[in-house]
Amino acid sequence: MIALEKTDTETNKKKDIINRIVSKLFSENEGLYYSPTDDIAVLVKERIQNNIYVSREEKDLFAGTSARDIKILMSYNSSCC
């Protein structure tokens, strides 16, 4: 059960970081709102890799996380049933 809680905590941290990055991207370029999620996920991944909008610890949290993984986290809503 502890491993599951750790995973949930990490997932929630990742989602918070992704949401923060997406908000900043949208504030810089409102036209991105209409872009495909695949494109946004790539932009988020690039920002993380280049230490833009993230700390070193946050970047480390995303080690091994692909743009596809980010896309899934962007669309995942844990408040469901």
C-alpha positions in Angstrom: 0.0 0.0 0.0 2.9 2.4 0.7 4.2 1.9 -2.9 0.8 2.8 -4.3 0.6 6.0 -2.1 4.1 7.0 -3.3 3.1 6.5 -6.9 -0.1 8.5 -6.4 1.8 11.3 -4.7 4.4 11.4 -7.6 1.6 11.3 -10.1 -0.2 14.2 -8.4 3.1 16.2 -8.3 3.7 15.6 -12.0 0.1 16.7 -12.8 0.6 19.9 -10.8 3.9 20.7 -12.5 2.4 19.9 -15.9 -0.6 22.2 -15.2 1.7 25.0 -14.1 3.7 24.7 -17.3 0.6 24.5 -19.5 -0.8 27.7 -17.8 2.5 29.5 -18.5 2.6 28.3 -22.1 -1.0 29.5 -22.6 -0.3 32.9 -21.0 2.6 33.4 -23.4 0.6 32.3 -26.5 -3.1 32.1 -26.2 -3.3 30.4 -29.6 -1.9 27.3 -28.1 -5.3 26.7 -26.5 -6.5 25.3 -29.8 -3.4 23.1 -30.4 -3.5 19.3 -30.3 -2.7 17.8 -26.9 0.2 15.9 -28.6 1.8 19.3 -29.5 1.3 20.7 -26.0 2.8 17.6 -24.4 5.9 18.0 -26.5 6.2 21.6 -25.5 5.8 20.7 -21.8 8.5 17.9 -22.2 10.9 20.4 -23.9 10.4 22.9 -21.0 11.1 20.2 -18.5 14.2 19.0 -20.3 15.6 22.6 -20.7 14.9 23.5 -17.0 12.3 26.1 -18.1 9.6 26.7 -15.4 10.9 23.7 -13.3 13.4 23.2 -10.5 16.1 20.5 -10.7 14.1 18.3 -8.3 11.0 18.7 -10.5 13.0 17.8 -13.6 14.4 14.7 -11.9 10.8 13.6 -11.1 10.2 13.5 -14.8 13.3 11.3 -15.6 12.1 8.6 -18.0 8.8 10.3 -18.7 7.9 10.6 -22.4 5.8 13.2 -24.1 3.2 10.5 -24.5 3.3 10.0 -20.7 2.8 13.7 -20.2 -0.2 13.7 -22.6 -1.8 10.9 -20.6 -1.2 12.8 -17.3 -2.7 15.9 -18.9 -5.9 14.0 -19.7 -6.2 11.9 -16.6 -8.8 13.0 -14.1 -8.6 11.1 -10.8 -11.8 12.5 -9.4 -13.9 10.1 -11.4 -16.1 7.5 -9.7 
